[in-house]
């Protein structure tokens, strides 16, 4: 089930993610996302479907949008 984000929450998340020090390049982005999804059964599926190459802002939009559409991956 998709997660519904308000426009302001979506934009706030984009700003936060794109400015993370570990979001500067593809290798670090992959490590960051993999670490955030550690222990989640769908982690490999999510990582395989994400395109982490591009500008920090563009990739942040892609990641937040994808994860919101993917929905909840764990309870709690």
C-alpha positions in Angstrom: 0.0 0.0 0.0 1.4 3.4 -1.1 2.3 6.0 1.5 0.5 9.3 0.9 2.7 12.3 1.5 1.5 15.9 1.4 3.3 18.2 -1.1 5.1 20.0 1.8 6.2 16.7 3.4 7.4 15.4 0.0 9.5 18.6 -0.6 10.8 18.5 3.0 12.0 14.9 2.6 13.6 15.8 -0.8 15.6 18.6 0.8 16.7 16.4 3.7 17.8 13.5 1.6 19.6 15.5 -1.1 21.7 17.3 1.6 22.8 14.2 3.4 26.6 13.8 3.3 26.2 10.2 2.3 24.1 11.1 -0.7 26.9 12.7 -2.7 27.6 9.9 -5.1 26.1 6.6 -6.4 28.3 4.3 -4.2 27.4 6.2 -1.0 23.7 6.4 -2.0 23.6 2.7 -2.5 25.2 2.1 0.9 22.8 4.6 2.6 19.7 3.0 1.1 21.0 -0.5 1.8 21.7 0.4 5.4 18.2 1.9 5.8 16.6 -1.2 4.4 18.8 -3.7 6.4 16.8 -6.7 7.6 13.9 -5.9 5.1 13.0 -8.9 2.9 12.4 -6.6 -0.1 15.7 -4.7 0.2 17.3 -6.3 -2.9 14.2 -5.8 -5.0 14.1 -2.1 -4.0 17.8 -1.5 -4.6 17.6 -3.2 -8.0 14.7 -1.0 -9.1 16.2 2.3 -7.9 18.3 4.4 -10.3 20.7 6.2 -8.0 22.7 7.9 -10.8 22.2 11.6 -11.3 22.2 14.9 -9.3 21.5 14.7 -5.6 18.2 16.5 -6.1 17.0 14.3 -9.0 17.9 11.1 -7.2 16.3 12.2 -4.0 13.1 12.9 -5.9 13.3 9.4 -7.4 14.1 7.6 -4.1 11.3 9.4 -2.1 8.8 8.9 -4.8 9.7 5.3 -5.4 9.6 4.4 -1.7 6.3 6.2 -1.2 4.8 4.3 -4.1 6.3 1.0 -2.9 4.6 1.4 0.5 5.3 0.0 3.9 8.0 -2.6 4.0 7.9 -3.5 7.7 5.4 -3.2 10.5 6.2 -1.2 13.5 
